[in-house]
């Protein structure tokens, strides 16, 4: 991440972002979310405290002068009002966005108090998280998974079949899938780099092994591959990227008479998790298998051995499906 481009934030925020990037090893996506949330926070505070004229557009409010003295004057009531503030008038903030904002602020204050010892009092210890509406994630039923796999029968069928199989069998994130290299593939497992550059082992069953073998046989026939290390190759001979995979999946969903607005690569990850849970996988094994740091904000992360994760992979019925068994 190029921090030199972030010239519109105060030094104290820059130091916080660099800490999370370099010390905590958080992804650029996470750091950019922190950047955006804190930028909105300080612009909002300047607006409600009438430090800037009303006619100054919100996105042009200068916050580079925000310092520790400014932060010390922030009250918990200010933070509660910020939770639901939207810079776009008339547009309400989703529960997920409110929770993310609150997590950002809590992390920022924890950094100032526990890591830098710049503040004596962490007002965010009393800051409650907004309540999120619990909703069941959308997922494909087993027969719908089979319909989706069945339409992978064109020129790039072996590749697309393999990609979808890895999604619904191994529960990979799209970022994890596009970053896979040939060297990450082993006899019965993948080496996956997840969020925060955390490495984990993801086992797969015979259906995935067959799908990989079929695709690798097709890949070996390709010429002029631009990224020799990449596992999945696009039509233009480069690494198959996130947008390309999303477009491919949308096309396949339509062909399978499934709603492309309801399902995405991340919903296929939900599908893998749901199928494993339905087939008796322990939630702690699933936690490790999917690369979650915790199941919710209060549950302690539990490390399980490879045998439990291997059992998780074997419990997904789609992962066992081979073309020969059709």
N, C-alpha and C positions, 0 to 999 in steps of 0.2 A: 504494500500500500504506500502510495506517495503522499506523505504528510506535508510536503512542501506546497502542495496545491490547496491545502486547507488554511487559507489566509483570513477567513472571516470569523474566527473563534478566538477567545482569550487564551493566554498561555496555559492557564490552569486546566482548561478543557483539553488542550493539545497534549499535555503531559498525561492526563487520564487516558486518552485514546492510545497513546504510545505504550502505556503500561499494559493495556489489555491486548494490544497487538503483539508486543515483543515478550512480555513476561508471562501473561496468561495464555498466549498463543491462540487468541480468538480469531475467527475468520474475518476477512475484509467486510463481509456482509454484516456481521455483528457489530464491528467497529463503526461502520457507516450508519447503522441504526442508532448507536449511541450518539454519534455526531449530530444526526438530524434531530433527535429528541432533545438534546441539551441546547441546541441552537434555538429551537422553538421555545423551550423553557425560559431562556434568558430574554428573548425578544418579548415573550408574553409578560414577564415580570417588569420589564422596562415600560411596557404599554400600560399595565394596570397601575403602576406606581407613578405614572405621568412624567416619566423622565424624558420622554420624547414627545414631540408635537403629534397631535391626532392625525394630521394630514400626511405623516410619513408612512408609506406603504409598509405593511408588516414585514415583508421579505427584505426590506431595505434598512431595517433597524440595526444600527451598529452595536455589536456586543463585544467588540475587541477590548473595551475598557473594563469589562467585568473583572473584579478582583475579589480577594478574600473578604474584604470589608463588606462588599455588596452581598456576598453569599451569607455572611453571618447575620444579615438583616432579614433573610428569608424566613417566613413563618410556615408552620405546618399547614395553616389554612390556605396559604398561597399554593402549596403543592397539591392540596385536594382539589382546588379549583382548576389547576393546570391539568389534572387527570383527564378531564372531559373537554378541555378547550380545543377548538378546531380553528386553525387560521383561515379556513375556507368557510365563510359565513353561510349558514343554512345547511351545512353538511355535518351530521353528527359523527362522532368517533365510535368505532366498534369497540366491543368489550376487549377483544384481543389487543387492539392498539392501546387502550387505556392501561391494560396490564403491562404491556411492553414498556410504555412510558414510565410507569411506576417502578418497574424493575431497573430501568436505566438510572432513575434518580436515586434509588436505594444503593445501587452499585457505586454511583458517583460519591455519595456521602460516606459510604464505607471506605472508599479510597482516601477521602480527605481526612477521615478520623483514624482509621486503623492502619493505613499504609503510610500516609504522609504526616499524620499527627498535627494537622493544621487547624483542626477544629476540636474543641473539648467536648462538644455535645452533638450527638448524631440525632437530629430531629426525625430522621426517617425510621428510627427504631419503633416509633409509634404510628408510622404511616401505614394504614391498612391497604391491602391490595383490593382493587375493584373486583366485585363478584362477576365471575364469568358464567354465562349460561351453559350448562352441560348439555351437549348434544352428541349423539352417536355419530361417529365418522362414517361417511359413505364408503361402501366397499362392494366389490363384485361377488356374487354367489359363485359356487364352484362351476355350475353349468355355464354361467356367463364368461368365466375365465376360459373355458374350453371353446366357446364360440369366438372369443377374441383371438385365441391362438390359431384357430382354424382358418382365419382369413389371411394369415401370413403365408401367402402362396404365390407371390409375384417374384420379380427379378431379385428383390432384396428380402425375400421371404425368410431365408435362413438367419439373416442378421436381425430382422425385426422380431421373429419368433424368439430368438435368443434373448433379446433385450426385454421383451415382455415377460418371458419366463423368469428372468432374474428379478424383475420388479415384483411379480406376484408370488414367487417362491422364496426369494431371499430378502425381500423387503428393503431393497436398496433405496437410498435417496438418489434423485436424479444427478446431483453433483457428484455423488460417489460413483455412479455408473459411468458418466462421461469421462471421469478421470482414470478409469481402469486401463492398465497397460497389459501387454502380453505376459510380462513377468509376474503379474499378480494372480495368474491362474495356476492352480495346482490340481492334483488329482481329484480331490473331493472338497476343496474349499477355495475361497477367494481371499486375497489380502486387500482390505478396504481402508481407505483413509477418510474418516468421517469428520464431523464438526470439530473445530479446534485442532485439526491435524492429528486427531486421535486415531491410532491404528487398531484395527480389530480383525479377527478371523471370522469369516462367514462360510459355514458349511452348506453344501448343496447335495441333493439326491440325484438319482440316476437320470431323471428327466432333464435336469439342468446340464448334466455331463454330456448327454446326447446332443442337446441343443448347442452347447459350446463346440463340440466336435464337428457338428454339421456346419456351423458358421466358420470355424477356423479352416475347414477344408475349402470353403468358398473364398475366404480371405487370402489363402495361400495362392490363389489364382489371379489375384489383383496385381496390376502393375502401376508404377508411378505413384505409389502411396507416399504422401507428403510427410506424415508422422508415422515413422516406422514402429514406434513403441506403442501407439494407441491400439487398444483392442477393437473398438468399433469405428469403422471408417464410413464417411459420408459418401454421397454420390459424386462429390467433387474431389474425392480421394484424400480429404483431410480428416481430422478427428471429428467424429459425429458429436455435435454440440447439443446443449440443452434445448435450444429452440427447434432444432431439427427433429429431435426425439419427440418433443411435444406435438409438432405438426404430424409426424408419423403416427403417433398414438391417436390423435384426433381422427385421422383418416381411417385407421383400423377400427375404431369404435363405431364410426358411421357404417362401415362395411358390415360390422357384426350386429347392426341394429341396436346399438347401445348409445345412450345420450352422452355426447362429448362434453356437454356443459356440466355434467354431474361427476365425471371421472377425469382424473389427471394422473401424472406419474406418482404424485404423493398419495392419491386415493388408492393406487395399486399397492403402495406400501402399507396402507391401512388394510387392504385385502389380505396381504400376506400375514399380518399380525392377527387379523380376525380368524382366518382359517387355522392358524396354529393354535389359538386359544380355544376354538371350537373342538379341536382334536386333542385337547388335554394337556397342552404345554403349560408348564409352570410360568407364572408371570415374571418371576425373577430371571428365569432362563431367557424369556422373550426380551426382557429389558437389555440383557447383555447382547443377545443376538442382533437387535436393532440398533445398538450403539447409543441407547439413552443413558444420560448421566443420572437421571432419576425418573421414577414413574410419576411423581407429582412434586409439588414444592416441599412436602414434608417427609417424603419417604427416603430412607437412607439407601444409597446405591449399594447393591449386593453383587459381588464378583462371583461368577460361577466358572467351573472348569470346562474344558473343551468337550467333555462327554455330554454334559447337559446341553450345550449349544448344538452339538451334533444331533442330539435327540430332537431338539427344536426344529432343525432343518428336515429331519426325516418325517416329522409329524404333519407336514404340509402336503395334502394329497396332490396338489398341482405339481409340486416338485418331483413326484414319483411318476408323473404321466410321461410316457414315451410315445413316440409316433408308432412304434411297433405294437403297442398295446391297444391302439384304436380299433 
